[in-house]
Amino acid sequence: MNLEIPEKGSILIVDDNPTNLEVLSDCFSEFGLEILVAQDGMSAIEKVEYAHPDIILLDVVMPGINGFETCRLLKSKPSIQDIPVIFMTALSETMDMVQGFQLGAVDYITKPVQYKEVLARVKTHLTIRNLTKRLQEQNDRLQQEISDRKQAEEQLRELEFDLREALAQEKELGELKSRIISTISHEYRTPLTTIASSAEILQAYRHKLDESKQLKHFERIQASVNHMTALVNDVLFLSRAEFEKLEFQPEPIDLVSFFRELVDELQVGVGEAYHLTFTSNGACKQFEVDAKLLRQILTNLISNAIKYSPNGGTVSIQLTCEDNQVIFQVSDEGIGIPPEDQAHLFESFSRAKNVGTIQGTGLGLSIVKKCVDLHAGQIAVKSEVGVGTTFTVILPLNTVDGNLVASNLAPVGSPTRDSSPWLINQVL
């Protein structure tokens, strides 16, 4: 019989008989095994905890704690419970063997032992233990490879997603670039033509024109320059908002006075064809909002209400102040907005399909949305074609310590946030 031990290792022999210890130690040392010995259960447990042998030969009948109790204690410790235990005992009753296996032993040898049998069984269990270790190591490597592969696949998916996003953004950038060029060139063409025409007339015929006609041409030039400047300012405003360069600076404002003065100012500029009305509800005194941003919101909403009411009519502005929020509405009797266009109202350069020849850039509502967002507010629209449109804005108000109070009113048909101002910066 070939009794060569297949792998180097260590064995702990536990027996209260010194002669058995000596004989077994000599037997196993011939095969290159490191030998550890103990004559009682407690000594065996101590040696196992620091030496971690590869296998344990454990006598059952010993002074102090017997082999069964020693095995139970060994198997109760997670760090050493996987070490195989082989019982050696003169007890040959079936119940004794069953008890040994129930405690976690891998084998049971009856005394007097046959040393070749002991060597063969130790060899078998060492081989099993070594193969188990190798299998576990291989399994651990395989699990790590699977984990690494999953991570690589996840990174690949993320890269693919980023690539698709980049390609989609590049496509959107190209489309937006065309829209910007088309819109700005169209919006600039009329005022530039007006400026060139009036300048040419003043240059060639100024001496023939009376003062009132000369003033009319100067006013046309000034109005055209103002229109072009406003367009550039709108684009720059959206660019600053996208890069978070706009500062939110709330200050105490008498909202009723603020609204009334702005409405009166706009009424002067629109003439008799339009009637701007303003009403307020609640105690709207000394609420903290950003005056510049609030002016942008109101000016754009009221200007749009006037612009898209080509036949004139009433534009109503209603202000309601509550304990922690301000709500205002701008309503007109204009052309209305088709339902399919309402979801895109707040996208830059977006205009409804029924605007016809009414001039506009499609930037006004983008600016409104940015200003509302900076207030941590909400905006909603309700419109019917041929009847009119109402925009509702809800702004949370600052408390005494300067923290924003969240609105508890849900907007009706809240539009989606527009990402195109980022693209404007890329184009410009």
C-alpha positions as CSV (number, residue, x, y, z in Angstrom):
1,M,0.0,0.0,0.0
2,N,1.3,3.4,-0.9
3,L,1.1,5.5,2.3
4,E,2.9,8.6,1.0
5,I,1.1,11.7,2.3
6,P,0.2,13.7,-0.8
7,E,0.7,17.2,0.7
8,K,2.7,18.6,3.5
9,G,0.7,19.6,6.5
10,S,0.4,19.4,10.3
11,I,-1.5,17.0,12.6
12,L,-2.6,17.4,16.2
13,I,-2.6,14.1,18.2
14,V,-4.7,14.3,21.4
15,D,-4.3,11.3,23.8
16,D,-3.8,11.0,27.5
17,N,-1.5,8.0,27.0
18,P,2.2,9.1,26.4
19,T,3.1,5.9,24.7
20,N,0.3,6.3,22.1
21,L,1.5,9.9,21.5
22,E,5.1,8.8,21.0
23,V,4.2,5.9,18.6
24,L,1.8,7.9,16.5
25,S,4.2,10.9,16.4
26,D,7.0,8.7,15.1
27,C,4.7,7.2,12.5
28,F,3.5,10.5,11.0
29,S,6.9,12.2,11.2
30,E,8.3,9.8,8.7
31,F,5.9,11.3,6.1
32,G,6.9,14.9,6.6
33,L,3.9,16.0,8.7
34,E,4.5,18.5,11.4
35,I,3.4,16.9,14.7
36,L,1.6,18.6,17.5
37,V,0.6,16.7,20.7
38,A,-1.8,17.3,23.6
39,Q,-2.7,15.1,26.6
40,D,-6.1,16.7,27.5
41,G,-9.0,18.5,25.9
42,M,-8.2,22.0,27.1
43,S,-4.6,21.9,25.9
44,A,-5.8,20.6,22.6
45,I,-8.2,23.6,22.2
46,E,-5.4,26.1,23.0
47,K,-3.0,24.5,20.5
48,V,-5.7,24.4,17.8
49,E,-6.5,28.1,18.2
50,Y,-2.9,29.3,17.6
51,A,-1.5,26.5,15.4
52,H,-4.5,25.7,13.1
53,P,-3.4,22.1,12.3
54,D,-4.7,20.5,9.1
55,I,-6.2,17.5,10.9
56,I,-6.9,16.3,14.5
57,L,-6.6,12.8,15.9
58,L,-8.7,12.9,19.1
59,D,-9.0,10.3,21.8
60,V,-12.5,10.1,23.4
61,V,-11.7,8.9,26.9
62,M,-9.5,11.5,28.6
63,P,-9.3,13.1,32.1
64,G,-11.1,16.4,32.5
65,I,-13.3,17.1,29.4
66,N,-13.6,14.0,27.2
67,G,-13.1,13.9,23.4
68,F,-16.8,14.5,22.6
69,E,-16.9,17.7,24.7
70,T,-13.5,18.8,23.2
71,C,-14.9,18.3,19.7
72,R,-18.1,20.2,20.6
73,L,-16.0,23.2,21.8
74,L,-13.8,23.1,18.8
75,K,-16.8,23.1,16.4
76,S,-18.4,26.0,18.2
77,K,-15.5,28.3,17.2
78,P,-16.0,29.7,13.6
79,S,-12.2,30.2,13.0
80,I,-11.4,26.5,13.6
81,Q,-14.6,24.6,13.1
82,D,-13.7,23.4,9.6
83,I,-10.6,21.4,10.8
84,P,-11.4,17.7,10.3
85,V,-11.5,15.6,13.5
86,I,-11.0,11.8,13.6
87,F,-12.0,10.1,16.9
88,M,-9.8,7.3,18.3
89,T,-11.5,5.2,21.1
90,A,-12.0,1.8,22.5
91,L,-15.8,2.6,22.6
92,S,-17.3,0.7,19.8
93,E,-21.0,1.0,20.5
94,T,-23.0,2.3,17.6
95,M,-24.4,5.2,19.7
96,D,-20.9,6.4,20.5
97,M,-20.1,6.5,16.8
98,V,-23.3,8.3,16.0
99,Q,-22.6,10.8,18.7
100,G,-19.1,11.4,17.3
101,F,-20.4,12.1,13.8
102,Q,-23.2,14.3,15.1
103,L,-20.6,16.5,16.8
104,G,-18.9,17.0,13.4
105,A,-16.2,14.3,13.2
106,V,-15.2,13.1,9.8
107,D,-14.1,9.6,10.9
108,Y,-14.1,7.1,13.8
109,I,-11.2,4.7,14.5
110,T,-11.5,2.0,17.2
111,K,-8.7,1.0,19.5
112,P,-6.4,-0.8,19.4
113,V,-5.5,1.2,16.3
114,Q,-3.8,-0.3,13.2
115,Y,-1.3,2.3,12.3
116,K,-1.5,1.6,8.6
117,E,-5.2,2.1,8.8
118,V,-4.7,5.4,10.7
119,L,-2.2,6.6,8.1
120,A,-4.5,5.7,5.3
121,R,-7.5,7.5,6.8
122,V,-5.4,10.5,7.6
123,K,-4.1,10.5,4.1
124,T,-7.6,10.3,2.7
125,H,-8.9,13.2,4.8
126,L,-5.9,15.4,4.2
127,T,-6.3,14.8,0.5
128,I,-10.0,15.8,0.8
129,R,-9.1,18.8,2.9
130,N,-6.5,19.9,0.4
131,L,-8.8,19.4,-2.6
132,T,-11.5,21.3,-0.7
133,K,-9.1,24.2,-0.1
134,R,-8.1,24.2,-3.8
135,L,-11.7,24.1,-4.8
136,Q,-12.6,27.0,-2.5
137,E,-9.6,29.0,-3.8
138,Q,-10.6,28.3,-7.4
139,N,-14.2,29.2,-6.6
140,D,-13.0,32.4,-4.9
141,R,-11.0,33.3,-8.0
142,L,-13.9,32.5,-10.2
143,Q,-16.2,34.6,-8.1
144,Q,-13.7,37.5,-8.3
145,E,-13.4,37.0,-12.1
146,I,-17.2,37.1,-12.4
147,S,-17.4,40.2,-10.2
148,D,-14.6,41.8,-12.2
149,R,-16.4,40.9,-15.4
150,K,-19.7,42.3,-14.1
151,Q,-18.0,45.5,-13.2
152,A,-16.4,45.7,-16.6
153,E,-19.7,45.0,-18.3
154,E,-21.4,47.7,-16.1
155,Q,-18.6,50.2,-17.0
156,L,-19.1,49.3,-20.6
157,R,-22.9,49.9,-20.3
158,E,-22.2,53.2,-18.7
159,L,-19.8,54.1,-21.4
160,E,-22.3,53.1,-24.1
161,F,-25.0,55.2,-22.3
162,D,-22.7,58.2,-22.1
163,L,-21.8,57.8,-25.7
164,R,-25.5,57.6,-26.7
165,E,-26.1,60.7,-24.5
166,A,-23.2,62.5,-26.1
167,L,-24.4,61.6,-29.6
168,A,-27.9,62.7,-28.8
169,Q,-26.6,65.9,-27.3
170,E,-24.4,66.5,-30.3
171,K,-27.5,66.0,-32.6
172,E,-29.5,68.3,-30.4
173,L,-26.7,70.8,-30.4
174,G,-26.6,70.8,-34.2
175,E,-30.4,71.2,-34.4
176,L,-30.3,74.0,-31.8
177,K,-27.5,75.7,-33.6
178,S,-29.7,75.8,-36.7
179,R,-32.6,77.1,-34.7
180,I,-30.5,79.8,-33.1
181,I,-29.0,80.9,-36.4
182,S,-32.4,80.9,-38.1
183,T,-34.2,82.7,-35.2
184,I,-31.6,85.3,-34.6
185,S,-31.0,86.0,-38.3
186,H,-34.8,86.3,-38.8
187,E,-35.2,88.5,-35.7
188,Y,-32.2,90.7,-36.7
189,R,-33.2,91.0,-40.3
190,T,-36.1,93.3,-39.8
191,P,-34.5,95.7,-37.3
192,L,-31.3,95.8,-39.3
193,T,-33.3,96.6,-42.5
194,T,-35.1,99.4,-40.5
195,I,-31.8,100.8,-39.2
196,A,-30.2,100.7,-42.7
197,S,-33.2,102.3,-44.3
198,S,-33.6,105.1,-41.8
199,A,-29.9,105.8,-41.8
200,E,-29.8,105.9,-45.6
201,I,-32.7,108.3,-45.7
202,L,-31.2,110.6,-43.0
203,Q,-27.8,110.6,-44.8
204,A,-29.2,111.3,-48.2
205,Y,-32.3,113.5,-47.5
206,R,-31.8,114.9,-44.0
207,H,-31.7,118.5,-45.4
208,K,-35.1,117.9,-47.0
209,L,-36.8,116.4,-44.0
210,D,-38.4,118.5,-41.3
211,E,-37.6,117.9,-37.6
212,S,-40.6,115.6,-36.9
213,K,-39.7,113.3,-39.8
214,Q,-36.1,113.2,-38.8
215,L,-37.1,112.4,-35.2
216,K,-39.3,109.6,-36.5
217,H,-36.4,107.9,-38.3
218,F,-34.2,108.3,-35.2
219,E,-36.9,106.7,-33.1
220,R,-37.2,103.8,-35.6
221,I,-33.4,103.3,-35.3
222,Q,-33.5,103.4,-31.5
223,A,-36.5,101.0,-31.3
224,S,-34.7,98.5,-33.6
225,V,-31.5,98.7,-31.5
226,N,-33.5,98.1,-28.4
227,H,-35.1,95.1,-29.9
228,M,-31.8,93.6,-30.9
229,T,-30.3,94.4,-27.5
230,A,-33.2,92.7,-25.8
231,L,-32.7,89.5,-27.9
232,V,-29.0,89.3,-26.9
233,N,-29.9,90.0,-23.3
234,D,-32.4,87.1,-23.3
235,V,-29.8,84.7,-24.7
236,L,-27.2,85.8,-22.2
237,F,-29.7,85.6,-19.3
238,L,-30.4,82.0,-20.1
239,S,-26.7,81.2,-20.4
240,R,-26.0,82.7,-17.0
241,A,-28.9,80.8,-15.5
242,E,-27.7,77.5,-16.9
243,F,-24.2,77.9,-15.4
244,E,-25.8,79.0,-12.1
245,K,-24.2,82.5,-12.3
246,L,-27.5,84.1,-11.5
247,E,-27.7,85.1,-7.9
248,F,-30.9,84.7,-5.9
249,Q,-31.1,87.8,-3.7
250,P,-34.4,88.0,-1.9
251,E,-35.3,91.3,-0.2
252,P,-38.4,92.7,1.5
253,I,-40.8,94.0,-1.1
254,D,-44.3,95.5,-1.0
255,L,-45.7,93.2,-3.6
256,V,-48.9,95.1,-4.2
257,S,-47.0,98.3,-5.0
258,F,-44.5,96.4,-7.0
259,F,-47.1,94.7,-9.2
260,R,-49.2,97.9,-9.6
261,E,-46.2,100.0,-10.7
262,L,-45.1,97.5,-13.2
263,V,-48.6,97.0,-14.6
264,D,-49.0,100.8,-14.9
265,E,-45.7,101.0,-16.7
266,L,-46.6,98.4,-19.2
267,Q,-50.1,99.9,-19.7
268,V,-48.5,103.2,-20.9
269,G,-46.6,101.3,-23.6
270,V,-49.5,99.4,-25.1
271,G,-52.0,102.1,-25.7
272,E,-55.8,101.9,-25.6
273,A,-56.2,98.6,-27.4
274,Y,-55.4,96.7,-24.3
275,H,-56.7,97.0,-20.8
276,L,-54.5,95.7,-18.0
277,T,-56.3,95.0,-14.7
278,F,-54.7,94.2,-11.4
279,T,-56.3,92.8,-8.2
280,S,-54.8,91.5,-5.0
281,N,-55.9,89.3,-2.2
282,G,-54.4,88.9,1.3
283,A,-51.9,90.9,3.2
284,C,-49.2,91.3,0.5
285,K,-46.7,93.5,2.5
286,Q,-43.0,93.1,2.9
287,F,-42.5,89.6,1.6
288,E,-39.0,88.6,0.6
289,V,-38.5,87.8,-3.1
290,D,-35.9,88.7,-5.7
291,A,-37.1,91.8,-7.3
292,K,-35.1,91.5,-10.5
293,L,-36.2,87.9,-11.1
294,L,-39.8,88.7,-10.2
295,R,-39.7,91.6,-12.7
296,Q,-38.5,89.2,-15.4
297,I,-41.3,86.8,-14.7
298,L,-44.1,89.4,-14.7
299,T,-42.7,91.4,-17.7
300,N,-42.4,88.3,-19.9
301,L,-45.8,86.9,-18.9
302,I,-47.7,90.2,-19.4
303,S,-45.8,91.0,-22.6
304,N,-46.7,87.6,-24.0
305,A,-50.3,88.1,-23.0
306,I,-50.4,91.3,-25.0
307,K,-48.4,90.0,-27.9
308,Y,-50.6,86.9,-28.4
309,S,-53.8,89.0,-28.1
310,P,-53.5,90.7,-31.5
311,N,-57.1,91.9,-31.4
312,G,-56.6,93.7,-28.1
313,G,-58.7,92.9,-25.0
314,T,-58.2,92.6,-21.3
315,V,-55.1,91.2,-19.6
316,S,-55.8,90.3,-16.0
317,I,-53.1,90.1,-13.3
318,Q,-54.3,88.6,-10.0
319,L,-52.1,88.4,-6.9
320,T,-52.8,86.3,-3.8
321,C,-50.6,86.3,-0.7
322,E,-50.7,83.6,1.9
323,D,-48.7,82.9,5.0
324,N,-45.9,81.0,3.2
325,Q,-46.3,81.6,-0.5
326,V,-47.4,84.0,-3.1
327,I,-49.6,83.0,-6.1
328,F,-50.2,85.2,-9.1
329,Q,-51.9,84.6,-12.4
330,V,-51.7,86.4,-15.8
331,S,-54.7,85.8,-18.0
332,D,-55.4,87.0,-21.5
333,E,-58.2,86.7,-24.2
334,G,-55.8,85.9,-27.0
335,I,-55.2,83.1,-29.5
336,G,-54.6,80.4,-26.9
337,I,-52.1,77.6,-27.1
338,P,-52.8,74.2,-28.8
339,P,-52.6,71.3,-26.3
340,E,-49.8,69.5,-28.2
341,D,-47.6,72.6,-27.9
342,Q,-48.1,73.2,-24.1
343,A,-45.6,70.6,-23.0
344,H,-42.8,72.4,-24.9
345,L,-43.7,76.0,-23.9
346,F,-40.7,76.4,-21.6
347,E,-38.1,75.1,-24.0
348,S,-35.8,77.7,-25.6
349,F,-36.9,78.9,-29.1
350,S,-40.1,76.9,-28.8
351,R,-43.2,78.6,-30.2
352,A,-46.8,77.3,-30.7
353,K,-47.7,76.4,-34.3
354,N,-50.6,78.9,-34.3
355,V,-48.6,82.1,-33.8
356,G,-48.7,82.9,-37.5
357,T,-46.9,86.2,-38.3
358,I,-46.6,87.3,-34.7
359,Q,-43.0,88.0,-34.1
360,G,-41.1,86.4,-31.3
361,T,-38.0,84.4,-30.4
362,G,-39.4,81.7,-28.1
363,L,-37.1,82.8,-25.3
364,G,-39.5,84.6,-23.0
365,L,-41.0,81.6,-21.3
366,S,-37.6,79.9,-20.9
367,I,-36.5,83.0,-18.9
368,V,-39.7,82.8,-16.8
369,K,-39.1,79.2,-16.0
370,K,-35.5,79.9,-14.9
371,C,-36.6,82.7,-12.7
372,V,-39.3,80.6,-11.1
373,D,-36.8,77.7,-10.5
374,L,-34.4,80.1,-8.8
375,H,-37.3,80.9,-6.4
376,A,-37.8,77.2,-5.9
377,G,-41.3,77.8,-7.3
378,Q,-43.8,76.2,-9.7
379,I,-45.5,77.4,-12.9
380,A,-48.5,75.9,-14.7
381,V,-50.5,76.9,-17.8
382,K,-54.1,76.5,-18.7
383,S,-55.1,77.5,-22.2
384,E,-57.8,77.0,-24.9
385,V,-57.3,77.9,-28.5
386,G,-59.4,81.0,-29.5
387,V,-60.4,81.7,-25.8
388,G,-57.2,82.7,-24.0
389,T,-54.4,81.6,-21.7
390,T,-53.7,81.7,-17.9
391,F,-50.3,81.2,-16.4
392,T,-50.2,80.5,-12.7
393,V,-47.0,81.0,-10.7
394,I,-46.5,79.9,-7.1
395,L,-43.4,81.2,-5.2
396,P,-42.5,80.0,-1.7
397,L,-41.7,83.0,0.5
398,N,-38.7,83.4,2.7
399,T,-39.2,83.0,6.5
400,V,-37.5,85.2,9.0
401,D,-34.3,83.1,9.0
402,G,-34.1,83.2,5.2
403,N,-35.0,79.6,4.5
404,L,-37.5,78.9,1.7
405,V,-40.8,77.4,2.6
406,A,-42.0,74.7,0.2
407,S,-45.2,75.3,-1.6
408,N,-48.1,73.0,-0.7
409,L,-50.0,73.6,-3.9
410,A,-49.5,71.3,-6.8
411,P,-49.3,72.9,-10.3
412,V,-51.7,72.1,-13.0
413,G,-50.0,70.6,-16.0
414,S,-46.5,71.4,-14.8
415,P,-44.2,71.5,-17.8
416,T,-40.9,69.6,-18.1
417,R,-37.6,71.4,-17.4
418,D,-35.7,72.5,-20.4
419,S,-32.0,71.7,-20.9
420,S,-31.4,73.7,-24.0
421,P,-29.8,76.8,-22.3
422,W,-26.7,74.6,-21.8
423,L,-26.6,74.0,-25.5
424,I,-26.9,77.8,-26.1
425,N,-23.7,78.2,-24.3
426,Q,-22.0,75.5,-26.4
427,V,-23.2,77.3,-29.6
428,L,-22.3,80.8,-28.5
